[in-house]
Amino acid sequence: MALKIIESCVNCFACEPVCPSQAIFAAEPHFLIDPKKCTECEGAHAVPQCASICPIEGALLDSLGEAINPPGSLTGIPPEKMAQAMAELRSH
């Protein structure tokens, strides 16, 4: 089992130093996780450390392909409300 960083990663470098298994590395166009090294922090931490610090909703996926920090989880704003607000901003 391993986590995955996807293209919404902005290369902020927050996750790389907190990974206890040193599975995260810089790559183009965004950080990646070495699946052979990733332990999902099992046995070391209650939650994956990369997910606990990542500022980008949806940038990290679990082994099932589900977002660890899904839309709305960090801001507390439901995705439909965020979409509505963004549409209003774009219309002005």
Biopython code that builds the backbone (N, CA, C, O; Angstrom):
import numpy as np
from Bio.PDB.StructureBuilder import StructureBuilder

atoms = [
    (1, "MET", "N", (0.843, -1.179, 0.000)),
    (1, "MET", "CA", (0.000, 0.000, 0.000)),
    (1, "MET", "C", (0.888, 1.241, 0.000)),
    (1, "MET", "O", (1.923, 1.292, 0.664)),
    (2, "ALA", "N", (0.459, 2.219, -0.751)),
    (2, "ALA", "CA", (1.224, 3.460, -0.818)),
    (2, "ALA", "C", (0.294, 4.609, -1.180)),
    (2, "ALA", "O", (-0.740, 4.426, -1.822)),
    (3, "LEU", "N", (0.689, 5.780, -0.754)),
    (3, "LEU", "CA", (-0.030, 6.991, -1.105)),
    (3, "LEU", "C", (0.495, 7.491, -2.438)),
    (3, "LEU", "O", (1.532, 7.035, -2.919)),
    (4, "LYS", "N", (-0.231, 8.436, -3.033)),
    (4, "LYS", "CA", (0.172, 8.982, -4.325)),
    (4, "LYS", "C", (-0.065, 10.479, -4.336)),
    (4, "LYS", "O", (-1.091, 10.956, -3.850)),
    (5, "ILE", "N", (0.877, 11.215, -4.885)),
    (5, "ILE", "CA", (0.732, 12.654, -5.079)),
    (5, "ILE", "C", (0.357, 12.864, -6.544)),
    (5, "ILE", "O", (0.983, 12.297, -7.440)),
    (6, "ILE", "N", (-0.672, 13.684, -6.780)),
    (6, "ILE", "CA", (-1.124, 13.903, -8.160)),
    (6, "ILE", "C", (-0.796, 15.321, -8.633)),
    (6, "ILE", "O", (-0.217, 16.120, -7.898)),
    (7, "GLU", "N", (-1.181, 15.610, -9.875)),
    (7, "GLU", "CA", (-0.768, 16.836, -10.551)),
    (7, "GLU", "C", (-1.212, 18.139, -9.886)),
    (7, "GLU", "O", (-0.684, 19.197, -10.229)),
    (8, "SER", "N", (-2.145, 18.103, -8.965)),
    (8, "SER", "CA", (-2.533, 19.348, -8.285)),
    (8, "SER", "C", (-1.500, 19.789, -7.256)),
    (8, "SER", "O", (-1.620, 20.876, -6.693)),
    (9, "CYS", "N", (-0.498, 18.970, -7.004)),
    (9, "CYS", "CA", (0.623, 19.334, -6.122)),
    (9, "CYS", "C", (1.303, 20.586, -6.674)),
    (9, "CYS", "O", (1.530, 20.698, -7.879)),
    (10, "VAL", "N", (1.624, 21.522, -5.785)),
    (10, "VAL", "CA", (2.248, 22.779, -6.200)),
    (10, "VAL", "C", (3.724, 22.857, -5.812)),
    (10, "VAL", "O", (4.321, 23.933, -5.851)),
    (11, "ASN", "N", (4.307, 21.732, -5.442)),
    (11, "ASN", "CA", (5.727, 21.680, -5.066)),
    (11, "ASN", "C", (6.073, 22.657, -3.951)),
    (11, "ASN", "O", (7.052, 23.397, -4.048)),
    (12, "CYS", "N", (5.272, 22.657, -2.900)),
    (12, "CYS", "CA", (5.518, 23.589, -1.800)),
    (12, "CYS", "C", (6.597, 23.094, -0.832)),
    (12, "CYS", "O", (7.045, 23.845, 0.034)),
    (13, "PHE", "N", (7.008, 21.843, -0.975)),
    (13, "PHE", "CA", (8.051, 21.226, -0.157)),
    (13, "PHE", "C", (7.622, 20.946, 1.275)),
    (13, "PHE", "O", (8.474, 20.596, 2.092)),
    (14, "ALA", "N", (6.353, 21.080, 1.620)),
    (14, "ALA", "CA", (5.911, 20.840, 2.995)),
    (14, "ALA", "C", (5.986, 19.365, 3.363)),
    (14, "ALA", "O", (6.375, 19.031, 4.483)),
    (15, "CYS", "N", (5.625, 18.485, 2.453)),
    (15, "CYS", "CA", (5.512, 17.064, 2.769)),
    (15, "CYS", "C", (6.846, 16.330, 2.824)),
    (15, "CYS", "O", (7.024, 15.433, 3.648)),
    (16, "GLU", "N", (7.759, 16.691, 1.980)),
    (16, "GLU", "CA", (9.014, 15.938, 1.843)),
    (16, "GLU", "C", (9.781, 15.770, 3.156)),
    (16, "GLU", "O", (10.197, 14.653, 3.463)),
    (17, "PRO", "N", (9.984, 16.820, 3.934)),
    (17, "PRO", "CA", (10.764, 16.635, 5.163)),
    (17, "PRO", "C", (10.036, 15.902, 6.293)),
    (17, "PRO", "O", (10.687, 15.432, 7.226)),
    (18, "VAL", "N", (8.705, 15.793, 6.236)),
    (18, "VAL", "CA", (7.978, 15.128, 7.321)),
    (18, "VAL", "C", (7.747, 13.641, 7.075)),
    (18, "VAL", "O", (7.233, 12.944, 7.950)),
    (19, "CYS", "N", (8.116, 13.150, 5.909)),
    (19, "CYS", "CA", (7.902, 11.738, 5.590)),
    (19, "CYS", "C", (8.884, 10.867, 6.371)),
    (19, "CYS", "O", (10.091, 10.948, 6.140)),
    (20, "PRO", "N", (8.387, 10.028, 7.300)),
    (20, "PRO", "CA", (9.300, 9.223, 8.111)),
    (20, "PRO", "C", (10.016, 8.124, 7.335)),
    (20, "PRO", "O", (11.054, 7.633, 7.778)),
    (21, "SER", "N", (9.479, 7.733, 6.191)),
    (21, "SER", "CA", (10.125, 6.678, 5.404)),
    (21, "SER", "C", (10.924, 7.236, 4.227)),
    (21, "SER", "O", (11.448, 6.477, 3.412)),
    (22, "GLN", "N", (11.013, 8.548, 4.143)),
    (22, "GLN", "CA", (11.749, 9.233, 3.075)),
    (22, "GLN", "C", (11.310, 8.747, 1.691)),
    (22, "GLN", "O", (12.132, 8.529, 0.801)),
    (23, "ALA", "N", (9.992, 8.585, 1.534)),
    (23, "ALA", "CA", (9.435, 8.088, 0.283)),
    (23, "ALA", "C", (9.096, 9.199, -0.706)),
    (23, "ALA", "O", (8.848, 8.920, -1.879)),
    (24, "ILE", "N", (9.079, 10.441, -0.257)),
    (24, "ILE", "CA", (8.684, 11.563, -1.111)),
    (24, "ILE", "C", (9.926, 12.193, -1.724)),
    (24, "ILE", "O", (10.920, 12.443, -1.042)),
    (25, "PHE", "N", (9.847, 12.445, -3.038)),
    (25, "PHE", "CA", (10.983, 13.056, -3.715)),
    (25, "PHE", "C", (10.506, 14.047, -4.770)),
    (25, "PHE", "O", (9.404, 13.936, -5.309)),
    (26, "ALA", "N", (11.371, 15.019, -5.047)),
    (26, "ALA", "CA", (11.060, 16.035, -6.048)),
    (26, "ALA", "C", (11.192, 15.427, -7.430)),
    (26, "ALA", "O", (12.139, 14.694, -7.712)),
    (27, "ALA", "N", (10.237, 15.737, -8.283)),
    (27, "ALA", "CA", (10.241, 15.275, -9.667)),
    (27, "ALA", "C", (9.520, 16.315, -10.501)),
    (27, "ALA", "O", (8.947, 17.257, -9.955)),
    (28, "GLU", "N", (9.538, 16.161, -11.784)),
    (28, "GLU", "CA", (8.814, 17.067, -12.676)),
    (28, "GLU", "C", (7.526, 16.410, -13.106)),
    (28, "GLU", "O", (7.578, 15.236, -13.474)),
    (29, "PRO", "N", (6.412, 17.034, -13.097)),
    (29, "PRO", "CA", (6.197, 18.432, -12.742)),
    (29, "PRO", "C", (5.831, 18.633, -11.273)),
    (29, "PRO", "O", (5.639, 19.772, -10.847)),
    (30, "HIS", "N", (5.728, 17.540, -10.475)),
    (30, "HIS", "CA", (5.371, 17.673, -9.064)),
    (30, "HIS", "C", (6.041, 16.566, -8.256)),
    (30, "HIS", "O", (6.609, 15.629, -8.818)),
    (31, "PHE", "N", (5.970, 16.685, -6.938)),
    (31, "PHE", "CA", (6.547, 15.668, -6.062)),
    (31, "PHE", "C", (5.885, 14.317, -6.332)),
    (31, "PHE", "O", (4.744, 14.243, -6.789)),
    (32, "LEU", "N", (6.624, 13.265, -6.040)),
    (32, "LEU", "CA", (6.112, 11.904, -6.179)),
    (32, "LEU", "C", (6.409, 11.118, -4.916)),
    (32, "LEU", "O", (7.229, 11.530, -4.095)),
    (33, "ILE", "N", (5.740, 9.985, -4.767)),
    (33, "ILE", "CA", (5.974, 9.084, -3.639)),
    (33, "ILE", "C", (6.456, 7.757, -4.189)),
    (33, "ILE", "O", (5.827, 7.173, -5.072)),
    (34, "ASP", "N", (7.579, 7.282, -3.660)),
    (34, "ASP", "CA", (8.106, 5.974, -4.045)),
    (34, "ASP", "C", (7.239, 4.912, -3.368)),
    (34, "ASP", "O", (7.282, 4.782, -2.144)),
    (35, "PRO", "N", (6.452, 4.148, -4.137)),
    (35, "PRO", "CA", (5.545, 3.172, -3.528)),
    (35, "PRO", "C", (6.273, 2.050, -2.784)),
    (35, "PRO", "O", (5.690, 1.405, -1.913)),
    (36, "LYS", "N", (7.532, 1.816, -3.119)),
    (36, "LYS", "CA", (8.303, 0.775, -2.434)),
    (36, "LYS", "C", (8.721, 1.221, -1.032)),
    (36, "LYS", "O", (8.987, 0.388, -0.165)),
    (37, "LYS", "N", (8.777, 2.524, -0.814)),
    (37, "LYS", "CA", (9.183, 3.062, 0.487)),
    (37, "LYS", "C", (8.007, 3.506, 1.355)),
    (37, "LYS", "O", (8.100, 3.495, 2.582)),
    (38, "CYS", "N", (6.909, 3.894, 0.725)),
    (38, "CYS", "CA", (5.772, 4.459, 1.465)),
    (38, "CYS", "C", (5.102, 3.409, 2.344)),
    (38, "CYS", "O", (4.721, 2.336, 1.876)),
    (39, "THR", "N", (4.967, 3.735, 3.609)),
    (39, "THR", "CA", (4.297, 2.860, 4.580)),
    (39, "THR", "C", (2.961, 3.440, 5.018)),
    (39, "THR", "O", (2.290, 2.867, 5.877)),
    (40, "GLU", "N", (2.565, 4.576, 4.436)),
    (40, "GLU", "CA", (1.381, 5.326, 4.851)),
    (40, "GLU", "C", (1.462, 5.690, 6.328)),
    (40, "GLU", "O", (0.444, 5.929, 6.978)),
    (41, "CYS", "N", (2.673, 5.729, 6.843)),
    (41, "CYS", "CA", (2.981, 6.088, 8.230)),
    (41, "CYS", "C", (2.425, 5.095, 9.247)),
    (41, "CYS", "O", (2.374, 5.394, 10.440)),
    (42, "GLU", "N", (2.009, 3.923, 8.787)),
    (42, "GLU", "CA", (1.479, 2.911, 9.708)),
    (42, "GLU", "C", (2.557, 2.517, 10.707)),
    (42, "GLU", "O", (3.697, 2.229, 10.344)),
    (43, "GLY", "N", (2.167, 2.512, 11.964)),
    (43, "GLY", "CA", (3.085, 2.160, 13.032)),
    (43, "GLY", "C", (3.914, 3.322, 13.539)),
    (43, "GLY", "O", (4.486, 3.247, 14.626)),
    (44, "ALA", "N", (3.986, 4.392, 12.768)),
    (44, "ALA", "CA", (4.778, 5.552, 13.176)),
    (44, "ALA", "C", (3.902, 6.723, 13.604)),
    (44, "ALA", "O", (4.235, 7.451, 14.539)),
    (45, "HIS", "N", (2.780, 6.896, 12.911)),
    (45, "HIS", "CA", (1.881, 8.026, 13.173)),
    (45, "HIS", "C", (0.431, 7.590, 12.948)),
    (45, "HIS", "O", (0.165, 6.648, 12.201)),
    (46, "ALA", "N", (-0.488, 8.276, 13.594)),
    (46, "ALA", "CA", (-1.912, 7.948, 13.465)),
    (46, "ALA", "C", (-2.452, 8.288, 12.077)),
    (46, "ALA", "O", (-3.358, 7.621, 11.578)),
    (47, "VAL", "N", (-1.894, 9.324, 11.458)),
    (47, "VAL", "CA", (-2.300, 9.733, 10.114)),
    (47, "VAL", "C", (-1.050, 9.933, 9.259)),
    (47, "VAL", "O", (0.017, 10.239, 9.791)),
    (48, "PRO", "N", (-1.169, 9.765, 7.946)),
    (48, "PRO", "CA", (-0.015, 10.033, 7.085)),
    (48, "PRO", "C", (0.468, 11.472, 7.268)),
    (48, "PRO", "O", (-0.318, 12.417, 7.186)),
    (49, "GLN", "N", (1.743, 11.623, 7.511)),
    (49, "GLN", "CA", (2.286, 12.947, 7.788)),
    (49, "GLN", "C", (2.212, 13.876, 6.597)),
    (49, "GLN", "O", (2.025, 15.080, 6.771)),
    (50, "CYS", "N", (2.353, 13.350, 5.385)),
    (50, "CYS", "CA", (2.242, 14.200, 4.201)),
    (50, "CYS", "C", (0.841, 14.801, 4.110)),
    (50, "CYS", "O", (0.685, 15.976, 3.776)),
    (51, "ALA", "N", (-0.163, 14.001, 4.404)),
    (51, "ALA", "CA", (-1.548, 14.484, 4.346)),
    (51, "ALA", "C", (-1.833, 15.484, 5.456)),
    (51, "ALA", "O", (-2.625, 16.410, 5.276)),
    (52, "SER", "N", (-1.191, 15.298, 6.597)),
    (52, "SER", "CA", (-1.458, 16.196, 7.722)),
    (52, "SER", "C", (-0.919, 17.599, 7.484)),
    (52, "SER", "O", (-1.367, 18.551, 8.123)),
    (53, "ILE", "N", (0.037, 17.737, 6.571)),
    (53, "ILE", "CA", (0.643, 19.049, 6.338)),
    (53, "ILE", "C", (0.343, 19.628, 4.963)),
    (53, "ILE", "O", (0.562, 20.818, 4.738)),
    (54, "CYS", "N", (-0.149, 18.817, 4.047)),
    (54, "CYS", "CA", (-0.393, 19.278, 2.678)),
    (54, "CYS", "C", (-1.453, 20.380, 2.638)),
    (54, "CYS", "O", (-2.556, 20.197, 3.152)),
    (55, "PRO", "N", (-1.120, 21.530, 2.025)),
    (55, "PRO", "CA", (-2.084, 22.629, 1.955)),
    (55, "PRO", "C", (-3.018, 22.573, 0.740)),
    (55, "PRO", "O", (-3.842, 23.467, 0.552)),
    (56, "ILE", "N", (-2.893, 21.535, -0.075)),
    (56, "ILE", "CA", (-3.681, 21.455, -1.307)),
    (56, "ILE", "C", (-4.711, 20.337, -1.212)),
    (56, "ILE", "O", (-4.357, 19.162, -1.117)),
    (57, "GLU", "N", (-5.972, 20.705, -1.237)),
    (57, "GLU", "CA", (-7.036, 19.709, -1.171)),
    (57, "GLU", "C", (-6.990, 18.804, -2.403)),
    (57, "GLU", "O", (-6.898, 19.284, -3.532)),
    (58, "GLY", "N", (-7.056, 17.502, -2.174)),
    (58, "GLY", "CA", (-7.101, 16.531, -3.257)),
    (58, "GLY", "C", (-5.765, 16.177, -3.879)),
    (58, "GLY", "O", (-5.738, 15.401, -4.834)),
    (59, "ALA", "N", (-4.655, 16.705, -3.387)),
    (59, "ALA", "CA", (-3.346, 16.433, -3.996)),
    (59, "ALA", "C", (-2.785, 15.071, -3.617)),
    (59, "ALA", "O", (-1.895, 14.559, -4.297)),
    (60, "LEU", "N", (-3.291, 14.478, -2.540)),
    (60, "LEU", "CA", (-2.808, 13.173, -2.085)),
    (60, "LEU", "C", (-3.927, 12.148, -2.137)),
    (60, "LEU", "O", (-5.040, 12.393, -1.673)),
    (61, "LEU", "N", (-3.609, 10.993, -2.711)),
    (61, "LEU", "CA", (-4.580, 9.910, -2.806)),
    (61, "LEU", "C", (-4.127, 8.733, -1.961)),
    (61, "LEU", "O", (-2.930, 8.474, -1.831)),
    (62, "ASP", "N", (-5.097, 8.018, -1.383)),
    (62, "ASP", "CA", (-4.759, 6.813, -0.636)),
    (62, "ASP", "C", (-4.585, 5.649, -1.612)),
    (62, "ASP", "O", (-4.669, 5.838, -2.825)),
    (63, "SER", "N", (-4.347, 4.471, -1.096)),
    (63, "SER", "CA", (-4.092, 3.313, -1.953)),
    (63, "SER", "C", (-5.309, 2.901, -2.775)),
    (63, "SER", "O", (-5.181, 2.124, -3.721)),
    (64, "LEU", "N", (-6.487, 3.414, -2.426)),
    (64, "LEU", "CA", (-7.701, 3.129, -3.197)),
    (64, "LEU", "C", (-7.997, 4.212, -4.232)),
    (64, "LEU", "O", (-8.984, 4.129, -4.963)),
    (65, "GLY", "N", (-7.135, 5.230, -4.288)),
    (65, "GLY", "CA", (-7.330, 6.325, -5.228)),
    (65, "GLY", "C", (-8.259, 7.412, -4.738)),
    (65, "GLY", "O", (-8.674, 8.274, -5.513)),
    (66, "GLU", "N", (-8.593, 7.380, -3.446)),
    (66, "GLU", "CA", (-9.467, 8.396, -2.847)),
    (66, "GLU", "C", (-8.620, 9.529, -2.271)),
    (66, "GLU", "O", (-7.556, 9.286, -1.701)),
    (67, "ALA", "N", (-9.090, 10.756, -2.419)),
    (67, "ALA", "CA", (-8.377, 11.910, -1.882)),
    (67, "ALA", "C", (-8.322, 11.845, -0.359)),
    (67, "ALA", "O", (-9.339, 11.628, 0.300)),
    (68, "ILE", "N", (-7.130, 12.036, 0.189)),
    (68, "ILE", "CA", (-6.970, 12.040, 1.645)),
    (68, "ILE", "C", (-7.494, 13.350, 2.211)),
    (68, "ILE", "O", (-8.143, 13.363, 3.257)),
    (69, "ASN", "N", (-7.218, 14.443, 1.528)),
    (69, "ASN", "CA", (-7.727, 15.764, 1.890)),
    (69, "ASN", "C", (-8.691, 16.176, 0.786)),
    (69, "ASN", "O", (-8.327, 16.975, -0.077)),
    (70, "PRO", "N", (-9.917, 15.645, 0.795)),
    (70, "PRO", "CA", (-10.850, 15.939, -0.295)),
    (70, "PRO", "C", (-11.288, 17.401, -0.290)),
    (70, "PRO", "O", (-11.130, 18.093, 0.716)),
    (71, "PRO", "N", (-11.839, 17.875, -1.411)),
    (71, "PRO", "CA", (-12.321, 19.259, -1.476)),
    (71, "PRO", "C", (-13.222, 19.594, -0.288)),
    (71, "PRO", "O", (-14.154, 18.858, 0.037)),
    (72, "GLY", "N", (-12.922, 20.709, 0.341)),
    (72, "GLY", "CA", (-13.682, 21.168, 1.499)),
    (72, "GLY", "C", (-13.091, 20.752, 2.829)),
    (72, "GLY", "O", (-13.459, 21.310, 3.862)),
    (73, "SER", "N", (-12.182, 19.785, 2.834)),
    (73, "SER", "CA", (-11.652, 19.277, 4.093)),
    (73, "SER", "C", (-10.723, 20.253, 4.795)),
    (73, "SER", "O", (-10.636, 20.246, 6.023)),
    (74, "LEU", "N", (-10.039, 21.077, 4.050)),
    (74, "LEU", "CA", (-9.111, 22.025, 4.667)),
    (74, "LEU", "C", (-9.749, 23.382, 4.902)),
    (74, "LEU", "O", (-9.455, 24.048, 5.895)),
    (75, "THR", "N", (-10.618, 23.790, 3.995)),
    (75, "THR", "CA", (-11.242, 25.106, 4.124)),
    (75, "THR", "C", (-12.529, 25.069, 4.923)),
    (75, "THR", "O", (-12.946, 26.078, 5.492)),
    (76, "GLY", "N", (-13.161, 23.895, 4.962)),
    (76, "GLY", "CA", (-14.462, 23.795, 5.605)),
    (76, "GLY", "C", (-15.591, 24.288, 4.719)),
    (76, "GLY", "O", (-16.746, 24.332, 5.142)),
    (77, "ILE", "N", (-15.256, 24.662, 3.481)),
    (77, "ILE", "CA", (-16.259, 25.155, 2.537)),
    (77, "ILE", "C", (-16.713, 23.982, 1.676)),
    (77, "ILE", "O", (-15.883, 23.363, 1.011)),
    (78, "PRO", "N", (-18.002, 23.660, 1.669)),
    (78, "PRO", "CA", (-18.488, 22.576, 0.820)),
    (78, "PRO", "C", (-18.144, 22.843, -0.645)),
    (78, "PRO", "O", (-18.244, 23.982, -1.101)),
    (79, "PRO", "N", (-17.740, 21.810, -1.391)),
    (79, "PRO", "CA", (-17.330, 22.000, -2.788)),
    (79, "PRO", "C", (-18.351, 22.735, -3.647)),
    (79, "PRO", "O", (-17.973, 23.533, -4.506)),
    (80, "GLU", "N", (-19.643, 22.477, -3.428)),
    (80, "GLU", "CA", (-20.650, 23.165, -4.241)),
    (80, "GLU", "C", (-20.692, 24.660, -3.943)),
    (80, "GLU", "O", (-20.924, 25.462, -4.847)),
    (81, "LYS", "N", (-20.472, 25.044, -2.692)),
    (81, "LYS", "CA", (-20.433, 26.469, -2.324)),
    (81, "LYS", "C", (-19.200, 27.133, -2.932)),
    (81, "LYS", "O", (-19.269, 28.268, -3.402)),
    (82, "MET", "N", (-18.070, 26.417, -2.919)),
    (82, "MET", "CA", (-16.835, 26.952, -3.498)),
    (82, "MET", "C", (-17.015, 27.147, -5.004)),
    (82, "MET", "O", (-16.604, 28.174, -5.543)),
    (83, "ALA", "N", (-17.619, 26.183, -5.684)),
    (83, "ALA", "CA", (-17.854, 26.297, -7.123)),
    (83, "ALA", "C", (-18.752, 27.491, -7.426)),
    (83, "ALA", "O", (-18.518, 28.222, -8.389)),
    (84, "GLN", "N", (-19.773, 27.685, -6.610)),
    (84, "GLN", "CA", (-20.687, 28.812, -6.796)),
    (84, "GLN", "C", (-19.945, 30.136, -6.613)),
    (84, "GLN", "O", (-20.113, 31.054, -7.415)),
    (85, "ALA", "N", (-19.139, 30.239, -5.579)),
    (85, "ALA", "CA", (-18.392, 31.469, -5.314)),
    (85, "ALA", "C", (-17.398, 31.755, -6.433)),
    (85, "ALA", "O", (-17.248, 32.903, -6.851)),
    (86, "MET", "N", (-16.721, 30.721, -6.918)),
    (86, "MET", "CA", (-15.754, 30.911, -8.009)),
    (86, "MET", "C", (-16.458, 31.347, -9.284)),
    (86, "MET", "O", (-15.933, 32.182, -10.021)),
    (87, "ALA", "N", (-17.631, 30.800, -9.556)),
    (87, "ALA", "CA", (-18.394, 31.199, -10.742)),
    (87, "ALA", "C", (-18.793, 32.661, -10.649)),
    (87, "ALA", "O", (-18.741, 33.383, -11.645)),
    (88, "GLU", "N", (-19.189, 33.104, -9.465)),
    (88, "GLU", "CA", (-19.548, 34.511, -9.269)),
    (88, "GLU", "C", (-18.355, 35.414, -9.480)),
    (88, "GLU", "O", (-18.474, 36.472, -10.098)),
    (89, "LEU", "N", (-17.204, 35.007, -8.972)),
    (89, "LEU", "CA", (-15.996, 35.815, -9.148)),
    (89, "LEU", "C", (-15.618, 35.929, -10.633)),
    (89, "LEU", "O", (-15.238, 37.002, -11.102)),
    (90, "ARG", "N", (-15.724, 34.828, -11.356)),
    (90, "ARG", "CA", (-15.380, 34.840, -12.775)),
    (90, "ARG", "C", (-16.344, 35.684, -13.605)),
    (90, "ARG", "O", (-15.969, 36.202, -14.657)),
    (91, "SER", "N", (-17.567, 35.820, -13.143)),
    (91, "SER", "CA", (-18.568, 36.564, -13.910)),
    (91, "SER", "C", (-18.418, 38.083, -13.761)),
    (91, "SER", "O", (-19.021, 38.845, -14.516)),
    (92, "HIS", "N", (-17.627, 38.510, -12.803)),
    (92, "HIS", "CA", (-17.464, 39.964, -12.577)),
    (92, "HIS", "C", (-16.229, 40.496, -13.210)),
    (92, "HIS", "O", (-15.950, 41.691, -13.111)),
]
sb = StructureBuilder()
sb.init_structure("model")
sb.init_model(0)
sb.init_chain("A")
sb.init_seg("    ")
for serial, (resi, resn, name, xyz) in enumerate(atoms, 1):
    if name == "N":
        sb.init_residue(resn, " ", resi, " ")
    sb.init_atom(name, np.array(xyz, "f"), 0.0, 1.0, " ", f" {name:<3s}", serial, name[0])
structure = sb.get_structure()
